[in-house]
Amino acid sequence: MRITNNCPNCGRSMELDLDNLKKYCSYCGSKLMIDVENLSAVLIERERTKQLLSRYEEETIQRTNDSTDKTLAIMMVAICAAVAVIAICSVIKG
């Protein structure tokens, strides 16, 4: 889990390493300890983000499944119509 904020040394984005409780700047190499008092807010936000991503993934899968179901239904109607046309043509010719 990485959360970015600005480096006080160079102003570039810093990354938050929750495993080691440190912030670091990949540009200038600065390292800072995480403010533990605010850590609970970060962890709560991380959990919210996980839940939102999970919900988004579930909705995306559901939309894909719904779209696939509609496509299959349209294909079945088209196949049935084609079979009906073939049957009518063979009756007319026969």
N, C-alpha and C positions, 0 to 999 in steps of 0.2 A: 504494500500500500504506500503510495507516494502522493504527497500533497505539496504543491509548490507555493513559495512566497519569495519575496525579493531578498537578495543578499545585501547585508548592510555594508559590505566592503566594496562591491562592484556594481550592485543594483540589478544583477542578472537573477534569473529564477534559481531558487534553492530547492532541493528535494528533501523531503522528510522521510527518514529511515526509522520506522516505528520499531523495527526489530532491535536496533541499537540505540534508540532514543536520541538520535542526533539529526541535525540538519546539515547538509553539505552543498557546496556550490561546485558544480562540475566545471565551471569556467575558471574561477580563480583559486579553488581549493580550500576556501574557508570552511570551517566546521564549527557548529554551535550545538550546545546541548538543548534539548527540547524543554520548554517550560512545562513541568509536570502538572502544574495547577490547571493548565488548559488542555492537558492530554485527554481528560474524559470527554471534553467537547469534540475533540478530534476523533476519538474512538466512536462516539455516538454518530457523528457525521459519516464516518466510514461505514458503519452498519446501515445507515439510511441509504447510502450510495449502493451498497450491495443489494439491498432490497429493491431499490428502483431498477437496477440493472437486471435483476432476476425477473421482475415483473415485465420489463420491456422485452426480454428474451421470450418469456411465455406468450406475450401478446403477439410477437412477431411469428412465432411458431404457429399460433392459432390462426393468424391471418393467412399464412402460407397454406395451412391445411384447408381453410375455407376456400381459398382460391383454387387449390387443387381439386376439391370436391366439385366446385362449380364448373371447372374445365372438363372434368370427367362426365358430368351430367350433360353438358353441351355436346360432347363427343358421342355419348350414347344416343342422344336425340338425333344427331346427324346420321349415325349409323342406322338407326331404325328407319329414318326417312329414306335413306339410300336403299335399304332392303325393300321398303314398301314400293319405291319407284321401280326397282328391278322386278318385283313381283307383278306390278301392274303392267309393265312393259311385256313381260312374258305371257300374261293373260291376253293382252291385246294382240300379240303376234300369233298366239297359239290357237 
